Structure formats: C-alpha cells, structure tokens
Amino acid sequence: MKLSELLSVAPEKKVTGDQDPEINGVVYDPLRVKPGFLYAAINIYTQLDKIELPDGHPFVDDAIRAGACAVLLQNDKPVPSHIVKIVVPDSRLALALIAGKFYNHPSRRFKLIGITGTNGKTTTTHIVESILLTRYRMGLIGTLYYKINNKIYKSKDTTPEPPDLQEIYAHMANEKCDYCAMEVSSHAVDFHRVAGIEYEAGIWTNLTQDHLDFHLTMDNYRNAKIQWISSLAKDKTVGINIDDPSANLFLNALRAKPILYGLKGKSDVTAKNIHLGNDGTDFTLATPKGEIDVHARLRGEFNLYNMLAAVTGALHTPLSLEEIKAGLEKNIAVAGRFQPVERGQDFTVLVDYAHTPDGLTKVLNAARTMKPERLITVFGCGGDRDRTKRPIMASIVEEMSDNFIITDDNPRTEDPDQIMNDIIQGIKEKKGGKYEIIHDRYEAIKHAITTAKSGDLILIAGKGHESTQTLKDTTLHFNDFEVADEILLEMKRGKA
C-alpha cells in the first residue's frame, strides 16, 4: 500500500519528503523493521521480550539502518533526506489508525465483543468463547494468549499494540471467524491500542483498585474504562454489573443499550436457586429470553458473576437458551484462575491470579464456601507497582485465612524487604503466629503444601498463569501451578 494512502487516516500530520513509497509493513519495534517498512516511534512501549522502553524515538536511526523508508514521530527530529518523516501530535493514535488501514480493517469481517473491568476479564472472555462456540467460529484475545477456533497462539499483551492486534484480526478473518471475544485493558485505552475499532457488544465487569502505579488515581483509572464503554455506538449493547458501586457512573456515560446483570439489584440477567458447590455451581439462569437450569463446572460466586456477564455478551445473537446453557456447562479451564492442582492428595490446592484487594476477597470468599478445615494463603505483592494496595491485601488475607505465608511476587527492581514491610503494615496481630515470611516463592509454596493436613485448602495467589519471576535484572522461569504440581508429585513418591 502506498504511504499516501496509509496517511489518509492520520490526523494533523506534517509530512516531510516528496517520496510516496510502497509500505511493506508497519511496526513500532525497531527489532522488527525490514526494508520498505514504516517505523512508528511511540512512547512507553513493550518489546517482544517484555523489556519496557520509555520512548521509541531514540531508535529511529536503528530503524532507518534496518531499512525503514518512513518514520512516524511524535517528537520531531532530523532524518536523512531520502526518508519520509511524518510528525503527528500523538504517534500512538496515528499508529492505531494507520495499522487498521494497512491491514484493511480485518475486524470488520467478523463481530467483536470487548470485555473490560478490573477483575474477571480473562475468565469472562473464555466463557463468551465457550457459549458462542456452540454455533460460531470463534477468536479470543487476552492476557494468556490469543485463540482461533480453539487453537492457541502466543501473545505478549492483554490487548496487543495496534499492528500486532490488526495482524491477529487478519489471521482470524482468514480463518473465517464469526466472532472474537477480547479483553480491553485500561492501558489499551490510554495508549489508543483500540482506537478506530468497532465493537458489536461490550461487557463491563467491575471497578476496584488496580494499576495506580500507572493511572495514579482511581478517577484516571475509572475514566479509561468509561472512555471505552462510552465509545460503543447506540445500536450496540453493553453488559453492566449493576451490583458494582460504580455502575451508575458507567450507565450514565453509555450511548449503547445497557443489559444489566447481577445478583442483588434489579437485573436483566440474573441467577436464582443458587448452589455454590465444591464441584461447580448450580443455578437457574434468568434472561430476557427466558429461564433455564444450569450446572456449571466453574466454582465460586465471582465466577457466577463472570458467567452472567458472558451471557449479556451473547444475548444480541440468535443463540437459544439451550445453546447458552451448553456453553456455560462446558469444562471452561482457564490457567491460573481458581485452578486446582491435583495429585490425589487429601487436601485442596488452588492457583489464582488474584493480585488486587477485590480479587483476593472474592477468591478467598469462594474458597471459604468450600468449607476447608483450614484456609492457608500464599501471597505477595509485585515490586515497582502500586504500593498502597499492599497493606490492604494483607489485612484481607489475615481476616479471611486461618494461616498465611507472605512471599515474593516479582520484586523487580524493588527491595523485597521493603515490599514485605509495606505488606505487614496491614497486619493487625503481628505476634500471633498466624503468618510466616518466606521470601523464596518455591520454598513458601513447598512449606504450605508439606505442612497441610487432610481437608485443608491452600490458595496460592498473585501470579496465576505467569511463567516468570522477576528479581532485579534477572528473570527466571517460575509457574505456581508447575511448582505446586511438582511438590505434590514428590510427596506422592515420598521424596518431599
């Protein structure tokens, strides 16, 4: 595609250079530049190997040496005369629009259902996928990976950067997907990753404290979510969790038709006759299409909310109640989300991604409904992230656990002892012997498992699906599920 055609969608641009080269690719990562590519220098971006760089502009010369024939800049700088320079007020916004144009807007060949909120996005996306797969060809984009018709592909961001996202859309369109369920993060909204993309339906799960290291205030965080929800057109639908305290703020911002879901307030989609069991959740699903009994394998009240949310995302389709029920009753396994680790032991081990105060509260409540002899929690707090939630999380864990172990959870460049000090500020009883501090996460998990008794439940919280542990400048392979499974296997063999 000619550069001039690509730039037709970029607002307020200043172009230097008379050339109109054929553009062979659009990238934001200098490591991916090839001859004939347009390189977009964006602020605060992530490379393929998860190394966070504060600014793409210093890599313009590297991109040109690699063959870039045009560069998109937010901050003007000199470039060789044979290079076309495009200066725009916001290179991220321009990149999103240009990427959509370059790939010929592939998401217009299927329908998108976006899910936003603090907690529940990943699970809700998988439930939407499970429901719609009863009739349609499906794509999924989220924290863990992206999927096309049940085949998994590696992805590096919850909501990928625009060229990556458009390439995924193109893959889905080529595979003839009818729908795609995707997570829409607050970072994606602020970074314009989803600018210019049209959605058939949206879902908002909840709003609680998270990402304040980036957004700084809850108002900023909330407004990012509202900005996306309010962008959906009048003829679309948005599922709204009416039980969340922030629901009215989101409702008031909507242009699209709201579909209310919840268990407490007046809802369009709700559950009756609820039984939260150790093997799943029984309930009567009530919707504008009618009512039907469901036995879902997902456990816990928080997952019941996720299921109701997913149903709102399917109501605009011709799916029958029987098809919705079938989707809810499948074995929807989501890595690191209330995930059991089973090796025939007489106690329960669960791995969950809960890393916010609200997330911890919900999974601990769900664990309590399973009526364990003792509830033992292993958790920590990430370094270089929101420090204010650390004592809050400790207070929640202390109140809801019988015993707990505080351990490292990606300390990054922060001193692990400082993180521990922040956490224990929220503990009321510091001398009661209810908790231990074990920095080494492997040893913390091993201690919890090897000291567990029959009927106990161990919740390993915080990292969920993650497969790395970041310590200063070192990144090690580490997965909570794998570690717990290995320790349980050694115990079974009598070696632990």
Phi and psi in degrees as a GROMACS rama.xvg file:
@    title "Ramachandran Plot"
@    xaxis  label "Phi"
@    yaxis  label "Psi"
@TYPE xy
-66.0997  146.124  LYS-2
-58.836  -41.1821  LEU-3
-59.6383  -36.7454  SER-4
-68.833  -41.0767  GLU-5
-60.8167  -43.8342  LEU-6
-73.9127  -7.81735  LEU-7
-62.7524  -20.3314  SER-8
-97.7867  -6.15652  VAL-9
-87.4261  122.054  ALA-10
-80.65  150.907  PRO-11
49.4389  46.8185  GLU-12
-94.4683  151.07  LYS-13
-123.169  114.714  LYS-14
-105.231  129.538  VAL-15
-114.379  122.675  THR-16
120.554  136.399  GLY-17
-90.8528  -8.31072  ASP-18
-69.9672  152.846  GLN-19
-132.951  71.0903  ASP-20
-70.2773  159.194  PRO-21
-77.4826  127.143  GLU-22
-96.1524  122.508  ILE-23
-94.4228  -13.528  ASN-24
-171.896  154.839  GLY-25
-123.816  119.912  VAL-26
-136.937  158.381  VAL-27
-114.791  -7.55658  TYR-28
-105.793  117.047  ASP-29
-60.047  -23.3635  PRO-30
-71.0693  -14.5527  LEU-31
-105.972  5.4502  ARG-32
-70.135  137.069  VAL-33
-131.549  164.835  LYS-34
-53.8008  134.298  PRO-35
85.3236  10.3714  GLY-36
-91.9488  155.247  PHE-37
-96.5853  123.642  LEU-38
-102.52  125.735  TYR-39
-104.662  119.4  ALA-40
-88.0623  109.426  ALA-41
-116.063  151.783  ILE-42
-83.0633  142.396  ASN-43
54.2198  79.0581  ILE-44
-130.74  165.52  TYR-45
-117.242  128.755  THR-46
-78.9753  176.693  GLN-47
-59.9953  -31.1971  LEU-48
-95.2669  19.061  ASP-49
71.4894  12.1062  LYS-50
-79.3641  120.057  ILE-51
-84.0733  124.78  GLU-52
-114.648  137.392  LEU-53
-73.788  -19.9508  PRO-54
-161.777  133.582  ASP-55
-85.975  -10.7908  GLY-56
-64.7633  -37.7969  HIS-57
-62.6932  -11.0192  PRO-58
-101.274  9.17255  PHE-59
-59.6492  -45.8822  VAL-60
-62.1908  -38.5131  ASP-61
-62.3823  -41.1987  ASP-62
-64.5331  -40.785  ALA-63
-65.6305  -41.7402  ILE-64
-63.1688  -29.7019  ARG-65
-80.0284  -7.1244  ALA-66
118.406  3.33277  GLY-67
-59.1454  132.219  ALA-68
-100.579  -8.55216  CYS-69
-150.422  147.123  ALA-70
-130.468  139.096  VAL-71
-107.193  121.236  LEU-72
-125.537  147.944  LEU-73
-98.7594  -34.4118  GLN-74
-109.088  116.01  ASN-75
-63.276  142.223  ASP-76
-156.607  155.112  LYS-77
-66.4857  143.423  PRO-78
-137.535  159.924  VAL-79
-57.0949  151.597  PRO-80
-64.3728  -23.8848  SER-81
-84.1275  0.36785  HIS-82
-102.662  132.092  ILE-83
-80.1838  127.367  VAL-84
-110.454  129.446  LYS-85
-119.66  117.892  ILE-86
-106.981  127.463  VAL-87
-131.091  159.487  VAL-88
-65.2033  -32.1295  PRO-89
-141.53  103.309  ASP-90
-69.1519  -26.9784  SER-91
-67.453  -46.4708  ARG-92
-62.3387  -45.7465  LEU-93
-61.3946  -40.4659  ALA-94
-60.7668  -43.9741  LEU-95
-60.1079  -45.4043  ALA-96
-68.9983  -40.9721  LEU-97
-66.5281  -40.7968  ILE-98
-62.4663  -41.8595  ALA-99
-60.1644  -41.9462  GLY-100
-66.4248  -43.8299  LYS-101
-59.8815  -40.1301  PHE-102
-91.1031  7.51873  TYR-103
60.9828  37.382  ASN-104
46.9495  62.4059  HIS-105
-63.3371  -25.8392  PRO-106
-69.6154  -10.1709  SER-107
-77.7488  -5.96362  ARG-108
-92.8056  -0.84415  ARG-109
-148.84  -176.56  PHE-110
-111.495  136.451  LYS-111
-103.503  136.25  LEU-112
-119.084  115.274  ILE-113
-99.736  141.64  GLY-114
-124.328  124.79  ILE-115
-127.918  167.844  THR-116
139.324  167.835  GLY-117
-73.8236  -54.0644  THR-118
-119.519  150.785  ASN-119
94.7835  -4.0982  GLY-120
-60.6707  -47.5168  LYS-121
-64.7365  -48.8216  THR-122
-64.2607  -43.2529  THR-123
-61.4876  -39.7343  THR-124
-60.4519  -41.9708  THR-125
-68.098  -34.0699  HIS-126
-69.8357  -42.104  ILE-127
-56.9835  -45.5865  VAL-128
-58.1037  -46.4035  GLU-129
-61.43  -40.9271  SER-130
-66.0589  -49.9286  ILE-131
-72.0009  -24.9322  LEU-132
-64.7061  -14.2487  LEU-133
-65.3347  -17.5655  THR-134
-137.897  -26.1908  ARG-135
-116.939  163.865  TYR-136
-84.7924  131.428  ARG-137
-125.569  143.521  MET-138
-114.388  159.674  GLY-139
-146.077  137.245  LEU-140
-131.666  128.109  ILE-141
-170.279  -162.992  GLY-142
-61.4722  -36.9766  THR-143
-84.9147  -36.6498  LEU-144
178.336  -177.334  TYR-145
-119.591  152.496  TYR-146
-129.353  146.471  LYS-147
-133.69  114.102  ILE-148
49.0443  47.4089  ASN-149
76.5143  1.057  ASN-150
-94.4002  132.122  LYS-151
-95.6627  137.71  ILE-152
-129.526  148.161  TYR-153
-72.0419  137.488  LYS-154
-136.642  150.615  SER-155
-106.79  -11.3012  LYS-156
-134.078  152.002  ASP-157
-54.6571  -52.0333  THR-158
-119.292  107.831  THR-159
-63.5673  161.402  PRO-160
-62.5645  153.957  GLU-161
-50.231  -48.7331  PRO-162
-62.6792  -38.2693  PRO-163
-65.7714  -43.264  ASP-164
-62.9633  -45.4742  LEU-165
-66.2902  -34.1466  GLN-166
-65.7632  -39.0587  GLU-167
-64.9908  -44.601  ILE-168
-56.9514  -43.131  TYR-169
-61.295  -40.1122  ALA-170
-61.1963  -44.6755  HIS-171
-64.7032  -41.9027  MET-172
-63.281  -41.1446  ALA-173
-65.3078  -28.5773  ASN-174
-89.3018  7.95981  GLU-175
62.6394  39.6628  LYS-176
-65.5439  144.31  CYS-177
-91.653  -34.5795  ASP-178
-139.178  159.243  TYR-179
-138.391  127.767  CYS-180
-99.636  126.541  ALA-181
-140.309  145.922  MET-182
-77.8343  139.465  GLU-183
-120.908  104.929  VAL-184
-83.6613  160.681  SER-185
-65.5799  -34.5663  SER-186
-60.8058  -41.4438  HIS-187
-61.4646  -37.5761  ALA-188
-68.6619  -49.9252  VAL-189
-63.8958  -31.1489  ASP-190
-91.2274  6.80133  PHE-191
60.6369  26.8497  HIS-192
-67.1544  -25.9926  ARG-193
-109.805  16.2873  VAL-194
-63.579  136.737  ALA-195
80.1983  5.64141  GLY-196
-101.814  135.709  ILE-197
-102.249  137.165  GLU-198
-115.933  142.003  TYR-199
-78.556  -34.3247  GLU-200
-155.549  156.441  ALA-201
-132.461  161.12  GLY-202
-139.016  133.87  ILE-203
-117.691  122.442  TRP-204
-88.8523  -47.5072  THR-205
-178.124  173.143  ASN-206
-140.378  115.594  LEU-207
-140.671  174.903  THR-208
-65.2581  126.559  GLN-209
-170.45  156.864  ASP-210
58.8118  26.6772  HIS-211
-72.8407  -15.0929  LEU-212
-63.6978  -27.8048  ASP-213
-98.4017  -51.1508  PHE-214
-80.649  -19.5177  HIS-215
74.6321  -43.8891  LEU-216
-130.899  156.233  THR-217
-64.577  -32.3627  MET-218
-60.8443  -45.5162  ASP-219
-62.9301  -42.3925  ASN-220
-63.6164  -47.9769  TYR-221
-61.5153  -42.2918  ARG-222
-65.2295  -30.7831  ASN-223
-63.8041  -42.8979  ALA-224
-65.022  -44.6286  LYS-225
-63.7848  -38.3975  ILE-226
-57.3029  -42.448  GLN-227
-72.9961  -46.6714  TRP-228
-58.2759  -41.1584  ILE-229
-72.9967  -11.4335  SER-230
-81.1464  -15.4166  SER-231
-69.9373  138.89  LEU-232
-69.8011  164.958  ALA-233
-61.6743  -30.3704  LYS-234
-89.1522  10.1635  ASP-235
-103.557  176.554  LYS-236
-124.35  151.092  THR-237
-135.127  123.023  VAL-238
-78.9989  128.674  GLY-239
-122.962  127.15  ILE-240
-74.9225  98.4152  ASN-241
-70.6438  -16.7625  ILE-242
-81.1857  -12.925  ASP-243
-76.8432  138.424  ASP-244
-58.0779  -24.1075  PRO-245
-91.9338  5.51585  SER-246
-56.027  -44.258  ALA-247
-63.7314  -32.6708  ASN-248
-63.6638  -37.9836  LEU-249
-75.3983  -40.0533  PHE-250
-60.8761  -42.2982  LEU-251
-67.1268  -20.9502  ASN-252
-91.421  -7.18884  ALA-253
-75.3817  143.796  LEU-254
-102.992  -33.2718  ARG-255
-72.7067  168.403  ALA-256
-77.6758  123.235  LYS-257
-80.0332  142.774  PRO-258
-119.676  111.011  ILE-259
-83.1906  137.064  LEU-260
-134.004  154.226  TYR-261
163.514  -177.902  GLY-262
-118.305  -13.1945  LEU-263
-113.018  -51.8114  LYS-264
-82.9524  177.269  GLY-265
-70.0541  122.505  LYS-266
-131.626  154.62  SER-267
-79.8932  -32.6416  ASP-268
-125.618  122.76  VAL-269
-149.087  179.813  THR-270
-126.148  140.547  ALA-271
-124.182  165.813  LYS-272
51.0293  50.8002  ASN-273
-81.75  132.367  ILE-274
-130.132  114.712  HIS-275
-94.4876  105.057  LEU-276
-109.8  171.178  GLY-277
-69.4615  -23.0591  ASN-278
-103.109  4.22287  ASP-279
150.447  -161.184  GLY-280
-132.826  121.828  THR-281
-101.14  134.763  ASP-282
-163.878  163.248  PHE-283
-99.5523  117.121  THR-284
-81.6667  124.216  LEU-285
-113.614  122.804  ALA-286
-138.969  170.23  THR-287
-61.0017  -18.8001  PRO-288
-85.6502  -7.93133  LYS-289
126.868  -167.606  GLY-290
-122.299  150.893  GLU-291
-157.394  144.044  ILE-292
-80.4615  139.913  ASP-293
-131.353  135.736  VAL-294
-117.27  101.103  HIS-295
-96.9479  149.16  ALA-296
-83.0011  -19.5769  ARG-297
-65.6515  141.315  LEU-298
-113.714  151.434  ARG-299
95.7156  149.364  GLY-300
-63.1349  -35.8475  GLU-301
-62.0144  -33.9102  PHE-302
-75.3403  -26.7403  ASN-303
-64.0921  -42.351  LEU-304
-60.4489  -41.8265  TYR-305
-61.8566  -38.233  ASN-306
-67.1315  -42.4819  MET-307
-63.3755  -40.3561  LEU-308
-59.2004  -46.0973  ALA-309
-62.4774  -36.4117  ALA-310
-61.9098  -39.6009  VAL-311
-61.0649  -30.8359  THR-312
-75.9802  -10.7911  GLY-313
-107.278  -9.8067  ALA-314
-68.1356  -23.3244  LEU-315
-77.5248  -7.89768  HIS-316
-91.7783  166.91  THR-317
-78.2616  6.19977  PRO-318
-55.4729  139.043  LEU-319
-81.1639  165.595  SER-320
-60.3966  -36.0969  LEU-321
-64.4848  -37.7025  GLU-322
-70.2333  -39.4599  GLU-323
-61.7152  -45.1068  ILE-324
-58.2813  -45.6041  LYS-325
-60.2612  -39.5812  ALA-326
-66.3858  -38.78  GLY-327
-69.942  -28.4889  LEU-328
-90.4191  -2.96236  GLU-329
-67.6155  163.941  LYS-330
-80.5189  92.271  ASN-331
-90.779  92.0155  ILE-332
-93.1377  120.986  ALA-333
-121.174  118.683  VAL-334
-57.3349  129.743  ALA-335
75.4875  11.6559  GLY-336
-116.906  95.8267  ARG-337
51.0894  43.5769  PHE-338
-88.2363  119.804  GLN-339
-75.3629  145.409  PRO-340
-116.007  113.302  VAL-341
-125.95  123.073  GLU-342
-134.078  31.8359  ARG-343
80.6264  12.0081  GLY-344
-74.9174  160.883  GLN-345
-94.8472  22.7435  ASP-346
-138.813  166.642  PHE-347
-103.465  137.044  THR-348
-124.095  125.184  VAL-349
-124.943  139.005  LEU-350
-112.182  129.297  VAL-351
-142.022  148.79  ASP-352
-78.7737  -2.84451  TYR-353
-47.7487  114.746  ALA-354
-137.01  16.582  HIS-355
-127.137  160.699  THR-356
-55.2917  -46.2041  PRO-357
-66.3069  -42.5684  ASP-358
-60.334  -43.1284  GLY-359
-63.2812  -43.1855  LEU-360
-58.0905  -44.4293  THR-361
-68.3897  -43.5016  LYS-362
-73.3747  -33.0279  VAL-363
-68.0266  -38.0314  LEU-364
-61.0083  -44.1827  ASN-365
-63.2203  -39.6809  ALA-366
-64.1675  -38.8531  ALA-367
-63.4967  -35.5275  ARG-368
-65.5128  -15.7235  THR-369
-83.4332  -1.19077  MET-370
53.41  55.9046  LYS-371
-73.6636  159.66  PRO-372
-63.4491  -48.8216  GLU-373
-136.24  143.383  ARG-374
-106.078  115.25  LEU-375
-113.597  124.085  ILE-376
-112.31  133.438  THR-377
-111.708  121.737  VAL-378
-154.92  165.597  PHE-379
-154.577  -171.55  GLY-380
-135.093  140.082  CYS-381
-68.8347  146.253  GLY-382
-80.9278  159.007  GLY-383
58.1597  29.232  ASP-384
-131.922  -174.629  ARG-385
-53.395  111.559  ASP-386
-78.1167  -23.8208  ARG-387
-68.0004  -24.2052  THR-388
-83.5525  -10.3143  LYS-389
-62.0271  -54.9178  ARG-390
-65.7797  -29.6606  PRO-391
-64.3252  -44.6454  ILE-392
-64.387  -39.1969  MET-393
-62.0833  -42.1238  ALA-394
-61.977  -40.53  SER-395
-65.3284  -46.7397  ILE-396
-63.4995  -41.8584  VAL-397
-61.4074  -43.4227  GLU-398
-68.379  -36.2428  GLU-399
-102.877  -6.96005  MET-400
-108.945  153.435  SER-401
-80.734  -38.3441  ASP-402
-144.202  156.329  ASN-403
-152.62  154.965  PHE-404
-122.305  126.231  ILE-405
-95.0792  130.938  ILE-406
-141.489  177.065  THR-407
-77.1672  142.394  ASP-408
-139.806  87.9758  ASP-409
52.3226  68.206  ASN-410
-61.5832  -23.7296  PRO-411
55.0432  -130.818  ARG-412
-87.3854  -2.65324  THR-413
-81.6947  152.917  GLU-414
-70.1276  120.202  ASP-415
-56.3987  -33.1531  PRO-416
-65.9952  -36.1765  ASP-417
-66.4493  -39.4612  GLN-418
-61.8573  -44.5876  ILE-419
-60.4171  -41.7484  MET-420
-61.9692  -40.0174  ASN-421
-63.5379  -41.8204  ASP-422
-63.7544  -49.5843  ILE-423
-70.8998  -9.71339  ILE-424
-62.416  -23.7344  GLN-425
-89.3434  -1.25903  GLY-426
-89.6225  126.874  ILE-427
-78.3764  -48.0573  LYS-428
-103.994  97.6736  GLU-429
-90.7235  -5.22231  LYS-430
-120.967  12.9125  LYS-431
-87.5136  -3.6112  GLY-432
75.0396  16.3695  GLY-433
-81.3286  -20.2395  LYS-434
-135.112  160.778  TYR-435
-133.099  155.067  GLU-436
-112.566  118.827  ILE-437
-131.952  103.54  ILE-438
-59.7569  -46.0137  HIS-439
-66.6813  114.635  ASP-440
-64.7389  -36.784  ARG-441
-59.93  -47.8172  TYR-442
-66.4621  -34.1409  GLU-443
-63.8242  -46.144  ALA-444
-65.6567  -42.2678  ILE-445
-61.9905  -42.2258  LYS-446
-62.7271  -42.9675  HIS-447
-62.2655  -44.2859  ALA-448
-72.4214  -44.0335  ILE-449
-73.9697  -16.8267  THR-450
-102.597  0.371485  THR-451
-69.3001  149.493  ALA-452
-114.532  167.134  LYS-453
-54.7195  131.244  SER-454
88.8077  -7.15627  GLY-455
-72.2264  162.283  ASP-456
-129.831  124.41  LEU-457
-105.674  123.062  ILE-458
-106.062  118.128  LEU-459
-101.307  105.961  ILE-460
-110.866  153.178  ALA-461
116.628  -45.0955  GLY-462
-103.203  -28.5968  LYS-463
54.3755  -115.572  GLY-464
-77.8304  -12.7124  HIS-465
-58.984  145.121  GLU-466
-116.569  15.3751  SER-467
-136.793  157.602  THR-468
-126.987  121.734  GLN-469
-102.601  117.811  THR-470
-122.643  110.234  LEU-471
50.3942  -115.87  LYS-472
-97.7047  10.8948  ASP-473
-113.687  132.982  THR-474
-116.896  119.432  THR-475
-109.31  151.224  LEU-476
-70.414  127.983  HIS-477
-159.956  123.026  PHE-478
-132.842  122.746  ASN-479
-57.142  -43.2164  ASP-480
-62.7381  -46.9352  PHE-481
-60.9004  -42.4879  GLU-482
-64.3473  -47.6293  VAL-483
-62.884  -40.9284  ALA-484
-64.1474  -41.5008  ASP-485
-63.1836  -43.3729  GLU-486
-66.576  -42.1132  ILE-487
-64.1952  -37.8855  LEU-488
-66.4317  -40.1591  LEU-489
-64.8349  -38.4122  GLU-490
-63.1702  -40.4282  MET-491
-62.5752  -35.004  LYS-492
-84.6369  -3.87536  ARG-493
79.3178  22.8324  GLY-494
-106.879  -11.3942  LYS-495
